């Protein structure tokens, strides 16, 4: 199977039962390189605990999904946004159990196009009193300070060199994509 994965256009990786990344394919490395993230290429990421890469808001969601795959033996799929400053992108993630132990995770690119409706406000419209900008972990929109229920897509906030970013979930994504997280 690894031979086929090596040449697959699907961005793929394998997690062992300890949630460690034990394999990444060439498509993974291409995606990391294209997005100026050499620290995420196979040589640097192997052995990393997958749970560390997840933000606090998304960690329970994805761990629940992987546990569901382990419990049922059935694959799980999810469509998510992973845009860059220049491109709007949607992917479909598929997690499936591997014979023996662990999971194969594949990510198929569904949509990739230039952004539409880009909002360009100054930093002060998004940074709180500590200079932090809150970005939704799912849709990647930034929360407005003057109107906290409004979230805008600001490509400049996706710049990997920014250090004043914290992650959360906007009300729409929380309610629509993660309704179980709202249950008491």
N, C-alpha and C positions, 0 to 999 in steps of 0.2 A: 504494500500500500504506500509506503513512503516514496517509492519511485514515482508513482502517479502524482502524489502530492507535490513532489519537487518541481514538476512542470505545470502544475495546475495554475490557472489564473486566480483561483480563490485564495484569499489571504487566510492562511491556515496555521494552526498550532495545535500541539498536543499537551494536555495537562495530565500529570499522574494523579494517583489517588490522594496525594498530599498537596494537591493544587499547585504543584510546581510546573513551570513550563519546561518541557523536555525536548521539544522539537518545534521549529518554525520553518516554513518553506521559503522558497526564493521569492514568491509574491509578497510575503511578509516583509522581507528585507527591502524589496523594491518600494513598497508603500512607506516604510520607515525612512528610507533614503529620500524619496520624493517629497516627504514632509519635514525634511531637515531634522530628523530624529535618529542620528547614528547610534545614540545610546540605547535604542530599542531594536537594533538589528540582532540577528540570531546569536552572534558571538558574544554580545553583551547581555542578552536577556535570558539565555538558558540557565535554568536552575532557580530563577526568580519565582517567588510565591505570587501567583496570580492575584490573590486577595489584596496584596499591597497596592496593586495598580488601580484598584477600584476606589472611587470616592465613597465617603461614608454614606451618602444618599443612595448609591447604587449597589453597594456591597450586598445588603440583604436580598435584593431582588435577584441578582445574578447567582448568588450562592443557593438561593431557594430553587432556581431553575436547574442548576447542576445537580442538586440533591434529588430533584424530581426525575431527572434523567437516570440517575443511579438507582433510584427506587423502582421506577417503572420499566427501565430498559428501553424506553422509547425516546426518539429524538425530540428536541425542543427547538423552535424557531422564533426569531424576533427581528422585527425591522426597526432600525435605529438610524439617527442622523449622526454623521461624523464629518461636518463641514470644515473646510480650511478657510483662511482669510479670503481666498480667491474663488473657491468652488463650493457650491451646495452639493452635498453628497449624502446618499442614503444607501445603507447596506442591509443585507439580510444575514443574520447570524444563525448558524445551525450548530447545536451541540448534540453530539451523539456518543453513546457509550462505545468503548473499545473492548474487544474481547480480552479478557483478563482483568485489567484495571485501567482506569483513566478515561479521558474523553477527548474526542477530536472536535475542534472548534473551527468551522469554516465561515468566512465572511465574503458574501458575493456582493459586488457593487451593483446596485440597482439603478441609481441615478447619479449623474455627475454633470453639472452645468454651472455656468457663472451665476453668481448671486443676483437675485432680483430684490427690489425694495430694501436696499442697504440704507441703514440709518447712520448718520454721521453727526453725533453730538460730541461736545467736549467731554473730557475725562471727568470733570466736576459733576456731570449729570449722572454718573454711575458710581463714583468712588465714595465710600462712607467716610466718617470722621477719622478713621484710621488709614485711609487711602486704599482700602480694599474694594475690589469689584467682585460682585457675586454673579457667576455665570451658571446657567442651568446645565446640569450634567447630561441632560438628554438632548435638548434642542439647541444648546449653546448660545442662547440669548442672554443678554445682560439686564440685570434689574435696575430700574430707574430709582434714584434716591428721592426725588421730589414726588414720585407717584409709584410706590413700591409694588403695586399690583400690575404695573406695566413693565414688560420685558421687551427689549429691542435686540435685533441681530446687529452686532457691531463687529465687522471683520477684524478691525484693529485689536480687539480684545482676545483674538485667537493667536496672536503672536506669541510664539513659544518663549520669547525672551522676557515676557512680562512676569514679574514675581509677585505682583499684588493681586493675584486672582485667588478667589476661593469658590468652591462649588456648592451648589444647592440644587433644588428643583423648583421650577416655576410652578405656579398654581395649576396651569393647564396641563402640563406634563404629569404632575403628581396625580391629578384627578383622572386623567385619561389613560395614561400608561401604567400607573402604579396604584390603582385603587385599593389594593390590599394593604398598602402602607398607611392608608388613612383610617383603616379599621381600628377600633379601640382594643 
